[in-house]
Amino acid sequence: MAAMRTLGRSELSVSPIGLGGNVFGWTADEATSHRIMDAYIDGGGNLIDTADGYSHWAEGHTGGESESVIGSWLRHRKRRDDVVIATKVSTKPGREGLGVDNIHAAIDESLARLGTDHVDLYYAHFDDPDTPLEETVAAFEDVRRAGKTRYVALSNYTPDRVEEWCAIAAANDFAPPVALQPHYNLVHRQDVEGPGNRGEVAATHGLGLVPYFSLASGFLTGKYRPDTVSAAAPAASARGGWVEDYLRPECFAVVDVLREIADAHAVAPAAVALAWLRERPGVVAPLASARTLDQLGPILDALDLALSAEESAALTRASDLV
Ligand SMILES: NC(=O)c1ccc[n+]([C@@H]2O[C@H](COP(=O)([O-])OP(=O)(O)OC[C@H]3O[C@@H](n4cnc5c(N)ncnc54)[C@H](OP(=O)(O)O)[C@@H]3O)[C@@H](O)[C@H]2O)c1
């Protein structure tokens, strides 16, 4: 069983890989989603990530689909205490932004869809430049004091805005955020690494990093190949358009190194990509999603796959060139 990790300065103990929930009710139907969550928990995972906005981008969807599917799973399986549930606010159509009234309404709607009286982590999904940050920070503290979330967390905030949030919380004696959710993977490192970047601000304020797009939307599984890539190829997946930025020789060179290391461990490239990310400084639990039970296999392998220092360094070197 994978060793659990403490999330930032919280008392939450989480598995070293979190399960992404944007597929639930989108590319994975309800029954498949339930089986994926069952297998993830049985395999040693405990962190399930969603947002009120998932999956509003899909035709005919309004947002809330993912939370509803997780909610029906929680009701059927009665496993609320076995999981750490994280959700987010700011992107659901009709519930956009981080104004106080919106946050108060959004958390109640999320809890109703999830069928629980509290979440463990409540994220500000995207910064809202149109609302004073003081208002947003105070509203999150209201939600926490009301017992509707155990902890507050941030996603997609710039280092400066994380600093501002923490300063406002400290000045008002509010609980500080415990996690930062950035875009981070082997072919997208610049947001997190380097002086003054998100990794540094997270370390300064004791926020655990919970990377998203850990598989670069599927690119790091190796299923997109240079020999088959054409303008049409990415459309093979519902999220194919999300990988177009990676269809470059430098990114395919990273996948070549992933394949070589994966073969040596008899696992899939996706497992190696997640194992590399899991051990980067400050990272607590990379998030990855599975559309099918088969796709979940490498995610479970990544919970305790140990790469050698040479293997990690080879991946880092290849990814330095991206
Ligand atoms: N905070 C934010 O702004 C933000 C943004 C994005 C995501 N997130 C969170 O992070 C989670 C992870 O991100 P993500 O799900 O968008 O991307 P991801 O984990 O990088 O990619 C997952 C996708 O890759 C494909 N895949 C996974 N395993 C595979 C395998 N073994 N073989 C082939 N294909 C495989 C599947 O898509 P297909 O089969 O459909 O190709 C799967 O849905 C999300 O679910 C969400 O909870 C947060």
The ligand as a Gaussian input file, in Angstrom:
#p B3LYP/6-31G(d) Opt

LIG

0 1
 N       -7.582000      23.287000     -11.330000
 C       -7.771000      23.270000     -12.625000
 O       -7.909000      24.318000     -13.274000
 C       -7.809000      21.949000     -13.318000
 C       -7.696000      21.901000     -14.721000
 C       -7.727000      20.646000     -15.319000
 C       -7.856000      19.504000     -14.555000
 N       -7.986000      19.584000     -13.199000
 C       -8.125000      18.365000     -12.353000
 O       -7.042000      17.500000     -12.616000
 C       -7.529000      16.235000     -13.032000
 C       -6.533000      15.633000     -14.001000
 O       -6.519000      16.377000     -15.208000
 P       -7.172000      15.825000     -16.535000
 O       -8.068000      14.701000     -16.191000
 O       -7.801000      16.957000     -17.257000
 O       -5.901000      15.381000     -17.392000
 P       -4.820000      14.238000     -17.227000
 O       -4.957000      13.513000     -15.965000
 O       -3.540000      14.869000     -17.605000
 O       -5.238000      13.270000     -18.436000
 C       -6.212000      12.293000     -18.228000
 C       -6.750000      11.766000     -19.542000
 O       -5.717000      11.089000     -20.255000
 C       -6.272000       9.958000     -20.903000
 N       -5.654000       8.779000     -20.282000
 C       -5.436000       8.546000     -18.942000
 N       -4.837000       7.363000     -18.755000
 C       -4.655000       6.826000     -19.976000
 C       -4.077000       5.631000     -20.424000
 N       -3.560000       4.739000     -19.572000
 N       -4.043000       5.396000     -21.764000
 C       -4.536000       6.291000     -22.635000
 N       -5.102000       7.461000     -22.260000
 C       -5.166000       7.731000     -20.954000
 C       -7.772000       9.988000     -20.650000
 O       -8.411000      10.788000     -21.644000
 P       -8.981000      10.218000     -23.041000
 O       -9.026000       8.739000     -22.956000
 O      -10.294000      10.863000     -23.187000
 O       -7.991000      10.701000     -24.066000
 C       -7.834000      10.742000     -19.321000
 O       -9.077000      11.306000     -19.074000
 C       -8.921000      16.522000     -13.607000
 O       -9.740000      15.389000     -13.701000
 C       -9.398000      17.561000     -12.639000
 O       -9.856000      16.941000     -11.446000
 C       -7.943000      20.789000     -12.575000

